[in-house]
């Protein structure tokens, strides 16, 4: 899929998806005919599941 569709699935901007792909966080493919960035849903879904995991907040330090 194209950048716009991939960004919509992840709920981020197109530029964020491009940055993540350039950083190697999400696999990206190039269309050999026109050079467009392409993404596979099978690559986006695991990334989305990992990003959706809850974060355990740090406990506040006790005052002495």
C-alpha positions as CSV (number, residue, x, y, z in Angstrom):
1,X,0.0,0.0,0.0
2,X,1.1,3.6,-0.5
3,X,2.2,5.9,2.3
4,X,-1.2,7.6,2.8
5,X,-2.9,4.3,3.4
6,X,-0.2,3.0,5.7
7,X,-0.2,6.2,7.7
8,X,-4.0,6.0,8.0
9,X,-3.8,2.4,9.4
10,X,-1.3,3.4,12.0
11,X,-3.0,6.7,12.8
12,X,0.1,8.9,12.1
13,X,1.1,11.5,9.6
14,X,2.6,10.5,6.3
15,X,5.9,12.2,7.2
16,X,6.0,10.1,10.5
17,X,5.6,6.9,8.5
18,X,8.3,8.0,6.1
19,X,10.6,8.8,9.0
20,X,10.0,5.4,10.7
21,X,10.7,3.6,7.4
22,X,13.9,5.6,6.9
23,X,15.0,4.7,10.5
24,X,14.3,1.0,9.8
25,X,11.5,0.7,12.3
26,X,9.0,-0.4,9.6
27,X,10.0,-2.3,6.5
28,X,9.5,-0.4,3.3
29,X,9.6,-1.4,-0.3
30,X,10.1,0.7,-3.4
31,X,8.1,0.4,-6.6
32,X,10.7,-0.2,-9.2
33,X,8.7,1.6,-11.9
34,X,8.3,4.9,-10.1
35,X,10.2,4.7,-6.8
36,X,7.2,5.2,-4.6
37,X,7.4,3.9,-1.0
38,X,5.2,0.9,-0.5
39,X,4.2,-0.9,2.7
40,X,2.7,-4.3,3.5
41,X,-0.2,-4.7,5.9
42,X,1.6,-7.7,7.3
43,X,4.5,-5.4,8.3
44,X,2.3,-2.7,9.8
45,X,0.1,-4.8,12.0
46,X,2.8,-6.2,14.3
47,X,4.2,-2.6,14.6
48,X,0.7,-1.4,15.6
49,X,0.2,-4.2,18.1
50,X,3.6,-3.4,19.8
51,X,2.9,0.4,19.9
52,X,-0.5,-0.3,21.4
53,X,0.9,-2.1,24.5
54,X,0.2,-0.2,27.7
55,X,3.2,1.4,29.3
56,X,3.8,0.8,33.0
57,X,4.2,4.2,34.7
58,X,7.2,4.7,37.0
59,X,6.3,4.9,40.7
60,X,6.7,8.3,42.3
61,X,9.5,8.5,44.8
62,X,8.5,8.7,48.4
63,X,9.4,11.9,50.2
64,X,11.6,11.6,53.3
